[in-house]
Amino acid sequence: MDEVRIGVIGLGMGRNHVAGFQSHPRARVVAVADMNERLLHELADRYGVEKRYTSAEEMLEMERLDAVSIATPNKFHAPLTLAALAAGCHVLCEKPMAMSASEARQMLNAAQQAGKRLMINFSYRFTEQSMVLKQQVDAGVLGEIYFGRTVWHRRRGLPGFGGWFGQKALSGGGPLIDLGVHRLDLALWL
Ligand SMILES: NC(=O)c1ccc[n+]([C@@H]2O[C@H](COP(=O)([O-])OP(=O)(O)OC[C@H]3O[C@@H](n4cnc5c(N)ncnc54)[C@H](O)[C@@H]3O)[C@@H](O)[C@H]2O)c1
């Protein structure tokens, strides 16, 4: 595969996915989808993406994509991942993986059955501190780890006050499902 043809769904955090992919010589964002039409065109123009869709499902049907990035409110992670896998795509999905463990298992099973990669954007694994710590752990510098403690204090900066973030039906929960998943993932991975 010379070039990976990518579609990005949801252009809030997803705009950073677009920028990241576009900076890689072997990746190309060929289509973007967001139901907010103004944002869709503004960002597609900014990053030089020709194909734009207000429906992610239509994008999956119309475009021949190798991979899809999903950066929508949490409620849509599972259904869009299943749709993208069914359309033959590898998937990078934002955290939290899903609204529940059973949804997450369904996504994992679908990826395994389709023989496609499913990656969750646990971006803190890729900080320098995390990578150095992981090397140390893997090299046995800390010995056998039998206990971990992890904390995240965020005292201000609620994202999108009044939007989907504060509605359980769309977000799935509060700080644990939003920030806690990053800390748990990092602790368990280390
Ligand atoms: N990895 C990280 O550290 C990190 C950081 C921030 C956000 N996130 C995750 O990214 C996801 C999005 O969060 P955000 O802050 O960008 O939200 P946001 O509200 O800023 O952006 C979401 C975008 O998705 C669009 N959208 C909603 N439903 C859609 C659908 N069905 N199809 C197409 N587009 C749709 C909206 O119009 C909006 O533009 C969340 O799951 C969040 O947890 C991860």
The ligand as an SDF file (V2000), in Angstrom:
LIG
                    3D

 44 48  0  0  0  0  0  0  0  0999 V2000
   -7.2670   11.8160   23.0030 N   0  0  0  0  0  0  0  0  0  0  0  0
   -7.5430   12.9050   23.7200 C   0  0  0  0  0  0  0  0  0  0  0  0
   -6.7930   13.3000   24.6020 O   0  0  0  0  0  0  0  0  0  0  0  0
   -8.8280   13.6590   23.4450 C   0  0  0  0  0  0  0  0  0  0  0  0
   -8.8850   15.0370   23.6460 C   0  0  0  0  0  0  0  0  0  0  0  0
  -10.0950   15.6800   23.3690 C   0  0  0  0  0  0  0  0  0  0  0  0
  -11.2040   14.9520   22.9370 C   0  0  0  0  0  0  0  0  0  0  0  0
  -11.0980   13.6150   22.7820 N   0  0  0  0  0  0  0  0  0  0  0  0
  -12.2550   12.8170   22.3360 C   0  0  0  0  0  0  0  0  0  0  0  0
  -12.6300   13.2300   21.0220 O   0  0  0  0  0  0  0  0  0  0  0  0
  -14.0310   13.0480   20.8480 C   0  0  0  0  0  0  0  0  0  0  0  0
  -14.6270   14.3460   20.3410 C   0  0  0  0  0  0  0  0  0  0  0  0
  -14.4700   15.3480   21.3290 O   0  0  0  0  0  0  0  0  0  0  0  0
  -14.3380   16.8840   20.9070 P   0  0  0  0  0  0  0  0  0  0  0  0
  -13.8340   17.5940   22.1040 O   0  0  0  0  0  0  0  0  0  0  0  0
  -13.6200   16.9940   19.6210 O   0  0  0  0  0  0  0  0  0  0  0  0
  -15.8800   17.2490   20.6720 O   0  0  0  0  0  0  0  0  0  0  0  0
  -16.4360   18.4260   19.7700 P   0  0  0  0  0  0  0  0  0  0  0  0
  -17.8680   18.6010   20.1650 O   0  0  0  0  0  0  0  0  0  0  0  0
  -15.5220   19.6080   19.8120 O   0  0  0  0  0  0  0  0  0  0  0  0
  -16.3480   17.8680   18.2750 O   0  0  0  0  0  0  0  0  0  0  0  0
  -17.1320   16.7940   17.8520 C   0  0  0  0  0  0  0  0  0  0  0  0
  -17.5050   17.0370   16.3820 C   0  0  0  0  0  0  0  0  0  0  0  0
  -18.1850   15.8730   15.9030 O   0  0  0  0  0  0  0  0  0  0  0  0
  -19.2880   16.2910   15.0940 C   0  0  0  0  0  0  0  0  0  0  0  0
  -20.2480   15.1940   15.1150 N   0  0  0  0  0  0  0  0  0  0  0  0
  -21.0760   14.8340   16.1250 C   0  0  0  0  0  0  0  0  0  0  0  0
  -21.7460   13.7210   15.8070 N   0  0  0  0  0  0  0  0  0  0  0  0
  -21.3510   13.3730   14.5560 C   0  0  0  0  0  0  0  0  0  0  0  0
  -21.6900   12.3100   13.6860 C   0  0  0  0  0  0  0  0  0  0  0  0
  -22.5680   11.3650   14.0420 N   0  0  0  0  0  0  0  0  0  0  0  0
  -21.0940   12.2730   12.4830 N   0  0  0  0  0  0  0  0  0  0  0  0
  -20.2100   13.2200   12.1010 C   0  0  0  0  0  0  0  0  0  0  0  0
  -19.8270   14.2360   12.9060 N   0  0  0  0  0  0  0  0  0  0  0  0
  -20.4000   14.3120   14.1120 C   0  0  0  0  0  0  0  0  0  0  0  0
  -19.7630   17.5870   15.7050 C   0  0  0  0  0  0  0  0  0  0  0  0
  -20.4780   18.3900   14.7810 O   0  0  0  0  0  0  0  0  0  0  0  0
  -18.4480   18.2210   16.1660 C   0  0  0  0  0  0  0  0  0  0  0  0
  -17.9030   19.0870   15.1880 O   0  0  0  0  0  0  0  0  0  0  0  0
  -14.5830   12.6040   22.2050 C   0  0  0  0  0  0  0  0  0  0  0  0
  -14.7460   11.2110   22.1920 O   0  0  0  0  0  0  0  0  0  0  0  0
  -13.5020   13.0000   23.1950 C   0  0  0  0  0  0  0  0  0  0  0  0
  -13.4520   12.1550   24.3380 O   0  0  0  0  0  0  0  0  0  0  0  0
   -9.9310   12.9650   23.0110 C   0  0  0  0  0  0  0  0  0  0  0  0
  1  2  1  0
  2  3  2  0
  2  4  1  0
  4  5  1  0
  4 44  2  0
  5  6  2  0
  6  7  1  0
  7  8  2  0
  8  9  1  0
  8 44  1  0
  9 10  1  0
  9 42  1  0
 10 11  1  0
 11 12  1  0
 11 40  1  0
 12 13  1  0
 13 14  1  0
 14 15  2  0
 14 16  1  0
 14 17  1  0
 17 18  1  0
 18 19  2  0
 18 20  1  0
 18 21  1  0
 21 22  1  0
 22 23  1  0
 23 24  1  0
 23 38  1  0
 24 25  1  0
 25 26  1  0
 25 36  1  0
 26 27  1  0
 26 35  1  0
 27 28  2  0
 28 29  1  0
 29 30  1  0
 29 35  2  0
 30 31  1  0
 30 32  2  0
 32 33  1  0
 33 34  2  0
 34 35  1  0
 36 37  1  0
 36 38  1  0
 38 39  1  0
 40 41  1  0
 40 42  1  0
 42 43  1  0
M  CHG  2   8   1  16  -1
M  END
$$$$
